[in-house]
Amino acid sequence: MVKEILLSELKFKAVRSSGAGGQNVNKVSSKVVLSFDLVNSLGLSQEEKELLKKKVATKLTQEGILIITCEEDRSQLKNKEIALNKFFKVI
């Protein structure tokens, strides 16, 4: 596993969070969706890919994209950090 390559392969998207949010409800895109193409990753060996496919099968799309979401905080930046930490715990 090469962490620098993995970081360059991550894609982040900000979307609107659900639930209560006070004055900013439905206005601020604070939920973060992290996606990672496990199948085509250059930062993982073939053995690591096969192991991860089994380990995170429920979080993979049919195309082999790992999806991690975070809407724990009202801050988009904080949610991005949390999603990144979740990603590396899974990996």
C-alpha positions as CSV (number, residue, x, y, z in Angstrom):
1,M,0.0,0.0,0.0
2,V,1.4,3.4,-1.1
3,K,-0.4,6.1,0.9
4,E,0.6,9.0,-1.4
5,I,-0.8,7.2,-4.4
6,L,-4.0,6.3,-2.5
7,L,-4.5,9.9,-1.5
8,S,-4.2,11.1,-5.1
9,E,-6.8,8.5,-6.2
10,L,-9.5,9.7,-3.8
11,K,-12.5,11.7,-5.0
12,F,-14.5,13.9,-2.7
13,K,-18.0,15.3,-3.3
14,A,-20.0,17.7,-1.0
15,V,-23.7,17.2,-0.9
16,R,-26.5,18.5,1.3
17,S,-26.9,16.8,4.7
18,S,-30.2,15.5,5.8
19,G,-31.9,16.3,9.1
20,A,-32.1,19.4,11.3
21,G,-29.7,22.2,10.6
22,G,-31.2,25.4,11.9
23,Q,-30.9,28.4,9.5
24,N,-28.6,26.7,7.1
25,V,-30.7,23.6,6.6
26,N,-30.9,22.7,2.9
27,K,-28.5,25.6,2.0
28,V,-25.1,24.3,3.0
29,S,-23.4,21.2,1.4
30,S,-21.7,19.8,4.5
31,K,-22.0,16.1,3.9
32,V,-18.9,14.6,2.3
33,V,-18.9,11.5,0.0
34,L,-15.5,9.9,-0.5
35,S,-15.1,7.5,-3.4
36,F,-12.2,5.3,-4.2
37,D,-11.8,3.1,-7.3
38,L,-10.6,-0.1,-5.6
39,V,-10.4,-2.2,-8.8
40,N,-8.2,0.3,-10.8
41,S,-6.0,1.6,-7.9
42,L,-2.3,1.8,-8.5
43,G,-1.5,2.2,-4.8
44,L,-2.6,-1.4,-3.9
45,S,-1.2,-4.7,-4.8
46,Q,-3.5,-7.4,-6.4
47,E,-3.5,-9.3,-3.1
48,E,-4.5,-6.2,-1.1
49,K,-7.3,-5.5,-3.6
50,E,-8.7,-9.1,-3.3
51,L,-8.5,-9.0,0.5
52,L,-10.3,-5.6,0.6
53,K,-13.0,-6.7,-1.9
54,K,-14.0,-9.4,0.7
55,K,-13.6,-7.1,3.7
56,V,-15.6,-4.2,2.4
57,A,-18.0,-5.9,0.0
58,T,-21.1,-4.2,1.5
59,K,-19.5,-0.7,0.8
60,L,-18.5,-1.4,-2.8
61,T,-20.6,-0.5,-5.9
62,Q,-20.9,-3.1,-8.7
63,E,-18.1,-1.3,-10.4
64,G,-15.7,-1.8,-7.5
65,I,-15.9,1.8,-6.1
66,L,-15.6,2.1,-2.3
67,I,-18.0,4.7,-1.0
68,I,-17.6,6.3,2.4
69,T,-19.9,9.1,3.6
70,C,-19.7,11.5,6.6
71,E,-22.2,14.0,7.9
72,E,-21.3,13.9,11.5
73,D,-20.3,17.6,11.7
74,R,-21.7,20.8,10.4
75,S,-18.4,21.7,8.9
76,Q,-17.6,20.3,5.4
77,L,-13.8,20.4,6.2
78,K,-14.3,18.4,9.4
79,N,-16.5,15.9,7.6
80,K,-13.8,15.5,4.9
81,E,-11.2,14.7,7.6
82,I,-13.5,12.2,9.3
83,A,-14.2,10.5,6.0
84,L,-10.5,10.3,5.3
85,N,-9.8,8.8,8.7
86,K,-12.6,6.2,8.1
87,F,-11.1,5.3,4.7
88,F,-7.7,4.6,6.2
89,K,-9.2,2.5,9.0
90,V,-11.0,0.4,6.4
91,I,-7.9,0.1,4.3
